[in-house]
């Protein structure tokens, strides 16, 4: 079989799913605008259209050789606000302007005005929709507390740790519901850990553990930490998290309840001694870039995985992309996944 392969989250939406999309037609200055109207326009066919698109995304991944596909996040305008819509205490009607990414742009964002709680459980339904498409185990993703805080405006808690604690408790309800439904791979995305490693160490990892509290042992508790990507393909100069961030967080993540950790490596190679910090944690290593049109050759990917295996046991190394594939478009995403799978499956595990 070789090394296992997985994807991280987003997959390009089919043309027939006319929803706002972070990777396409989303207005970053008003990232939540247009959602309700788009859903309404799909009418009574909404669920059938989502099912068709989700099945296509899952089957594309499986056909490309991915062992642990995701649902492609086809139902989401972006992975953060989609989840926030299901939580109480967050106002999507009266928005607040916030400067983001060190002042590189600003957005009008949903605002926290009351205690954040889980209003209704929904992800188990998303997982069932995707799992119907394959006998491979489908992974479901959700935004982490620190990352969620960065894309909302908090006018209630006034403290990121306390806000994160409330979010973690709401996520925990979803996680336990997913586990009860039969989902065996659950991933929380915390790219903000790499941007703000001090916050991750102060309270981020603690809240991540809180989100997975009492999660059954048979469920692979996964976290994803990319370093940031642009809104368009082949943009050369855009802000990335500092390369030393992974080293700052590594030991805390090894000591956490997380069983599998996704790290970016294709866009910017890491010092692979980083992997030696992980004694029991599985590492999902990004071996294809998600914001570059250049397709990595199979042998190039294979050689990078072999280099990684000088620092980590083969049974703890999983091959994946750096982050979600939404920015690439379907054809490019398929080609990159095929090369990734061919390279990973050719290595003795």
N, C-alpha and C positions, 0 to 999 in steps of 0.2 A: 504493500500500500504506500510506503514512503511516508513523508510527513503529512499531517493533516493540513487542510486549507479551510479558511473561513473568509467572510467579508465583514465589514464593520457596521454598516447601517444603510445609508441612502443608496438608491439605484435610480437611474434615469426614468422619469415617468413616461409612459406611452403617450402618444399624441392625443389619444381619445380621452385622456383624463385632464380636463381643463380646470385645474386648481392652481392657485398661486403656488409658486415653487421657489425655494431659496436658490436653486441652481439655474433658474431660467427667468421667469417673468415677475419675480418678486421685487416690489419697490422697497429698497432697504431703508428709506426714510420713514415709511409706514408699513413695516413688515407684516402687520396683521390685517391690513385693509383688504377688502375684497373677498375674504374667505366665506363669509355667510352668503353673499350673493352667488358665489361660484357653486357652493353646495346646493343652494336653492335651485339654481339653473339646471342641475343634473336631475332634479325631480325624483320621481319614484324609482328611477333606474340607478340611483346613487350606489346602493349596496352591490348591485350586480356589476356595475362598472368598476368599482373598487376591487371586487373579487377577481374579475377578469385581469385587471392590471397587476394585482398582487401575484396571481398565479403565473403570469408572464414573467415577472421579475424573478420569482423563485425558480422557475423552470430554466430561465436563462443562466442563472448561477449554477444550478445543478448540471446543466448541459455543458458548461464550461469547466466542470470538474471540481466545483466547490463542495466540500464535505459538510460544512456547517453554514448554510445560507441564512440570510436575514429575510424579513418580509419586504425589504426594499424601501420601507417607510413611504410607500406609495400613497397612503391616506393622509400624509402630513404636508403642510406648507413648509414647515421646518420641524426638526425633532423636538425643539424646546416649546414653542408656543402651542403646538398641537396638544402636548401634554398639559400645559398650563390651563387650556380651555376646560379641562375636566376637573379643575380644582376650584373650590370656593375661596373667596377672599381676594380674588384677582380681577380687577376691573378692566375689561376689554373695550369699554365704551368711551370713557374719558381717559385719554392717554396723556403721558408725560414725556417731554423731550429729554433725552439723555445723550451725553457725549460718550462715544465708544472708541475702543482701540486707540487709546492715548490721543484722542481728539481727531482721529483721521476722518470720522464722519459722525453724524448724530441721527438718532431715530426717535420717533414717537412710539413709546412702549407701553404695554399693559402695566397697571399700577397696583401694588399690593396695598389694600385699604382695610383689611380685616384678617383674622386668623386664617391661615392657609390649611385647609383640610381636604381630604379625598372626598369629592362630591359623589362620584359614581365610579365603579370599577369598569374598565373598558379594554385593557390590553389583552386580557385572556381571549376576548373576541377577535382582536387583531391577530393574535397568534393562531387561533383555530382556522381563521380564513387562510392564512399562509400555509399552515401545516397540511391542509387538504391537498396542496399541490405536489407533495413529495413525501417519500418515506425517509428522507434525510432529516435530521433534527434541526428545526428552524430556531434561530436565535432571535429574541426580541430585545429591543434597545429602549432606553429611556434617558432623559437628561438628568445629570446629577445636581445636588443642591447648590454647589458653588457656581456652576455654569448657569443654572437657572437664575440665580441672583444677579448675574451679570447682564442678563437680557430682560430684566424686569426693573421697575422702579419701586423701591420699598419705602412706603410712607406709613408703615404700621410698626414693624419690629425695631427698626433703627439699629440692628445688630446682625451682622451676617451669620454669626454662629447660631443665634436663636432662630433666625429665619431658616437657615439650613437644617436645623433640627426639625422644625415643623414640616419642611419639604421631605426630609428623610422618612419621617413617620408616615406621610402620605404615600411615598414610594413603596414603603414596606408593605402596605396593604395590597398594592398592585403585585408586588413580587410574590407574596404568599398566595394570592389568587392565581397567578400564572403557574406557580409550582403545583397547586392543587389541580389545575387543568391538565397538567402533564408536560409543561414546557421545561426543558432541561438545560437550556442555555439562556441566561439573562444577563444583559450587559448594561451598565450605567456609564454614560459618557461624561467625562470630566476633563475636557481640554483645558479648562482654566487652571487645573493643577499645574500644568507646565508653564503657564503665564505668571501664575502667582504661587510659587512653591511655598512661600512663607505662610500663606493662608491655608494651603493644603496641610502643612505640618501642624499649624495651630489648632485647626478644627475641621478641615476638609476630610481628612481620612477618617476621623472619628464619626462624622456624619455619614460617610460612605458605608462604614461598618453598621451604623444604625439602620440604614436603609435595607441591609441584608439580614437584619436580626431575625433569628429563628428560621432562616432559609434552610430547607432540607439539604442534607449532605449530598444527595444525588444530583442536585442542581449545580451546574458550574457557574459560580459567581464571578462575573467578568467585569473589568473596568477598561475603559478606553481613554488614552491621553495622547491626542495628536498635538502638534505645535502651531496649528493655524494654517489656513489656506485662503487663496484669493476668491473673488466672486466670478472670475473668468479664467479660462484655460490659458496657459502659457504666459501669464503675467510674471515678469522676472523679479521685480523689486516690490515685495510686500512684507509686512512685519511678521516675524516668526518668534516663537518663544525662545529664550536663551538656550543654547545647546547644553549647558550644565544643569538645567532644571531636572532632567531625568535622574542624574546622579544625586541631586539633593533629596529627591523624593523616594529613591529606590528602596532604601532600608525600611522606611515606614510602610511602604506598600508590601514588602516581603513579610512584615510582621502583622499585616492586617488580615482580615477574613477573606480577602480577594484570592481567588484560585487561578485566574488567568488575567494577564495584563497586556493590553494592546499598546505597542509603542511604534511611533513613526521612525522609519530608517531610510526609505527610498529617496525622498526629496533631499535629505541631508544625512549623510552617513553618521552614525554614532561611533564613538570609541566602544568597541564591542566588549571591553572589559566590564562595561555596564552590566552585562548579562550575568556576571559572576556574583552580583549582589543578590541574585535570586536562587535560593537553594531548593525551594519546593514549588514556587509559583510557576505556572506555565506562562510562556511569553508568546504573544501573537506579534510577529515581527513584520512591519510593513516593508514589502519588497517590490511593490510597484507604486509609482507616484500617481496621485489622483488629480493633479492640476497641470500635468504636462502631457502633450499629445504624443511625445516620443514613446514608442512601445519598447519596453525593456526586452531584450533577447532572452530566450529560455536559458541559455548558458550563463548569461550575466546574473540572472536571478539565482540560478543553481549555485554559482560560485559564492554569492553573498550568503546564502544559507549554509554552505559548507564552512565559510569563515565563522559564522555564528556558532556552529557546532563545535568549534574549538573552545567555546566558553560556556556551553550549556548542553545538558543531556538531550538526545534526540527526542525522547518521549515527552519532553517539556517544551519543544519548539513547534509552533504552528505558523504557517505562512499566510499572510494576508496583504491587503493593500494598506497604505498609510492611513486612510480614512474612508469616508463614504465615496461612492463612485458617481454621484449624481452629476457632477460637473463635466464628465467625460462624454456623455452621449452613449447610446446603446452599443453601437458598433465598436467604438474604442474600448468601452468597458468590457465587452465580451472578449476582445482580442487580448487585453491585459490579463483577464482572469484565466484564459486558456493557457497563456504562457506561464503564469504563476503556478497553476495546477500541474502542468507538465513538469516544471522544474522541481516542485516540491515532491511530487509522487515518484520522481526518479531517484530520490535519495533514500538509502536504506535506513529504516528507523529501528 
